[in-house]
Amino acid sequence: MRNRYLIALLLGIAAFNQINAQDLLIKNNSDTIRCLIKEIADEEIKYISSDVSETVVFGINKDRVTKIIFANGKELEFSEYMFDPENYVSDKKNNLKINFLSPLFNSTNITYERSIAPGKSFETTLGIIGAGWDIGNNEEKGVFVKAGYKFIKSPDYYIKGQRFAHILKGAYIRPEIAFSHYTYREYHYFFNYNEEERETHTNTMFAVLLNIGKQWVFEGGFVVDMFGGVGYGFGKNDEDFGLHKAFVGGVDEFPLALTMGLRVGWNF
């Protein structure tokens, strides 16, 4: 009789341990499934749920799972396929671009972009004012700096196995701040005396901009980036001279600032 009680006790303890020694499958919506993980494939996780059946094998897409906590305490985290960095290991994460038309407006603009994560990148631009064609003969000299954070548009809906064509390619929104400091010379002509006078001014301007654009990466190397933006400009602006190179406008009477560009470069 004692042996029967002992066997029953051991079976009860084993059953209790089996119930409690389960894996935890945590979904994206924070729901938790107590189960026994049977298989983790490329796109699907298979498991048995003792609450339903001891024999039926269920499956769930990996994109719907945030994490698995195994019975032994070890954890395994997952990310959506589209935003999984492992899918973009072969993509080059940097590019260097020049504003193709900026020399026509008496400046040379160079932009560096670095991918931070799928769908996100950081950009910074250095502009040399005076390095170009001085069509207005204003003798502008100075620098400007711009820094922005780019959010690259993802598809409206996901298809299994979908990914970005390139980690830096696609339509985007880029919030940006800009700083511009330069001098220029203004001409005054006195007809009565047939004389000309030049007056030097210094402008120090800031702007907060929101840009919308699209970037193409051809053969993983050549880059074309086209954008336009709008925002607010403010600062020291002598004589309401609104061509600040980093942006246009932001004069005292009306703070609206505009920007646009066509950049070409190389991905590396």
Helices and strands as residue ranges (DSSP letters): H 2-20, E 23-27, E 32-40, E 44-48, E 57-61, G 62-64, E 65-69, E 75-77, G 81-83, G 85-88, E 94-99, G 102-105, E 107-117, E 120-129, E 141-152, E 170-190, E 195-218, E 222-236, G 238-240, E 248-249, E 256-267
